[in-house]
Amino acid sequence: MVQIDEEVLDLDYAICKLDKADILKLILEEIPTSKKGRNIVLAKFITKTPANITKANTIRIK
């Protein structure tokens, strides 16, 4: 599965082109399924939008 910002794409039906210069961050998450030994890998592409850049530059102090 592929997610770009908040939109999840079904690659069986969608063809997308994403320039590497537009990618801020790539997050890979493994999602367990009910089938043993079968997991879904979710690739989240965070793009360089002003909101995402501001969010990435925010320092959180706990």
C-alpha positions in Angstrom: 0.0 0.0 0.0 1.2 3.5 -0.7 0.1 6.7 1.1 1.1 10.2 -0.1 0.5 12.7 2.7 -3.0 11.8 3.8 -4.2 10.0 0.7 -4.0 6.2 0.4 -3.5 5.0 -3.1 -4.6 1.6 -4.5 -1.8 0.7 -6.9 -4.0 -1.7 -8.8 -5.9 1.2 -10.2 -3.6 4.3 -9.8 -0.4 5.2 -11.4 1.4 8.0 -9.8 4.6 9.9 -10.5 6.5 11.5 -7.6 9.7 13.4 -8.1 12.3 12.6 -5.5 12.9 16.4 -5.0 9.3 16.6 -3.7 9.8 14.0 -1.0 10.4 15.3 2.5 10.3 11.9 4.3 9.5 8.2 3.6 8.1 6.1 6.4 7.8 2.3 6.0 5.4 0.6 8.4 4.7 -3.2 8.6 1.1 -4.0 9.4 0.4 -7.5 10.7 -2.5 -9.5 9.2 -4.5 -12.4 10.3 -2.5 -14.7 8.0 0.6 -16.1 9.6 3.7 -14.8 7.9 1.9 -12.3 5.8 2.2 -8.6 6.6 1.3 -5.5 4.6 4.0 -2.9 4.1 2.7 0.6 4.0 4.9 3.2 2.3 4.1 6.7 3.5 5.5 9.5 1.4 5.5 12.9 3.1 5.9 15.6 0.5 7.5 19.1 0.8 4.4 21.1 1.3 4.7 24.3 3.5 2.6 22.6 6.2 4.7 19.5 6.3 7.9 21.4 6.3 6.7 23.5 9.3 5.6 20.4 11.1 9.0 18.7 10.5 10.9 21.7 11.8 8.9 22.0 15.0 10.8 20.9 18.0 8.8 19.1 20.7 9.9 19.4 24.3 8.4 17.1 26.8 
